[in-house]
Amino acid sequence: MARLFSDNMFKNAFLNNLKWLAFFLLVPTVMGLAMAMIFNNKFPGNRVFKMAFFAPLVISPVVVAKIWEAMYRPDTGLINSVLNTITGIPIKDLPGWMADPNLVLWCIIVAAAWRQVGYVMILYLAGLKSLDSTLLEAATVDGANRWQQFWNVIFPLLGPVTVVVLVISVIDSLRAFELVAITTNGQPGGASQVIANYMYIEAFNNYNMGYASATAVVLLGIMLVFIIPYLIRTARTELEY
Amino acid sequence: MRRRQISPLMLIGLTIFTLLWLVPIFSALYTAVRTQGDLTANGFFSLPRELKLTENFMTAWSTGKINVYLKNSFIITVPALIGMLGLSSLAAFALARYKFRGNLLIYFMFVVGTMLPYQILMIPVFYLTQQVGLYDQYGAVIAIHVAFQLGFCTFVLRNFMRTVPGEILEAARMDGAGEFRLYYQIMMPLSLPALAALGTLEFTWIFNDYLWAIVLFKDANKYPATAGVNALKGQFITDWPILIAGSLIATIPTVFVFTFLQRYFIQGLTLGSGK
């Protein structure tokens, strides 16, 4: 335990998990809600469009990692090829993406978010479907514009869904493993390390089982800080029956 | 909630955004039909000098052993699904329909179990399989999937079974049906929608699992498709077209399930979000 808290690699991984968490709480939540509001309208091809956003969700994280890794490749990847074509900047002066210690973590988080947005969207769409429209009609009669309707009626009514989305974001950010393990394994120099992958390396590559178990306990502790309030809330509603 | 029409301008914007969203998938498909030599020489953003419409897929399938890995995925997924739905429906029936001391406590244990980061179980489960002689066996991976997913499945099914009107069960009891008969002749058929949704969702999850495969298998010939795709790296180091082609083959089963059972998949996700 004591060794764990003075271990720079662990500190790094811990901070990376927190960055991941901050990004996940914000970006996929906002995007997913925005997409759900759009898809809640009638338009041709609605179903096909929706499927495009769900698709990443069924692709295994291993494959998502491979696909994005190929896109990020500095020399033959899609991203730098497009940038090179548009801006004319030679490939060697463009970002190295996953080879760049300052960018690598964000590269992985973006790939993870690509899977997450569809998930958040599904949850919000289900919430919107079950919304009571009489309240909205009342707001319309009272002359609320669409923006006011959203902020003062729809968003508050979606509160329970938002709680679930945030809990899922916390769980998924702390569980982050595959994308890191497959693309960089925490390299370069621990810049993209996350707790779960660090635990795996310590346990199965370095055979420090005790040390890895200590890491597991810390990970559990972080998780509990976030989910205990939620569980207490759930328990209260359950006991009201 | 009432649904409105959207403006044509917005539809155009949405179309562009959706196409951008799918760029990773297009790029994967485009990579899979090229050759690495062509990529290295001319970059990604070039017309392919030579197209390999099937060769990369064939190489990944046979030389890369994706055929073996995919078969393994099914060897793991199918029994795990059956075991999971069977056990969790029994547990859910008891929790939803019977009053007994500790009912809620047990239910909460299942709920908490769904939220734990499963990585924390990595080391204990690894030791456990070694102790009971299941290490490097399909049985170990099947068992851990059943055990770990029981929490989620029981939670969803229990809440579903509570919505069934009690009179149906009472009437059957009056007619002299035993408790087990109530479960498999009344509760199970009534729970089919939830079972179908869970089955679809869990199929995808177990099929896509990577961690348990690499922790519990020593022999790469037993790997499921996820771990297998990563093992391709050892064989084709940086031959991206082949690596990506193999990855694409590995996703066919889940994409197939999703395409045809999309409704159930989405129901499963929303059922599980604590409704």
Interface residues (C-beta under 8 A of the other chain):
Chain A: I38 N40 N41 K42 F43 P44 F49 M51 A52 F53 F54 A55 P56 V58 I59 S60 P61 V62 V63 V64 K66 I67 W68 A70 M71 R73 D75 T76 G77 L78 N80 S81 V82 N84 T85 I91 W114 Y119 I122 L123 A126 L128 K129 L131 D132 S133 L136 E137 V161 V164 V167 I168 I171 L174 R175 F177 E178 A181 I182 A196 M199 Y200 A203 F204 M209 A212 S213 A216 V217 L219 L220 M223 I227 L231 T234 A235 E238 L239
Chain B: M1 R2 R3 R4 Q5 I6 M10 L11 L14 T15 T18 W21 L22 V23 P24 I25 S27 A28 T31 L39 T40 G43 F44 F45 S46 L104 Y107 F108 V111 V112 M115 L116 P117 Y118 Q119 I120 M122 I123 F126 T204 F207 N208 Y210 L211 I214 V215 A225 T226 A227 V229 N230 W240 L243 I244 S247 L248 A250 T251 T254 V255 V257 F258 Q262 F265 I266 L269 T270 S273 G274
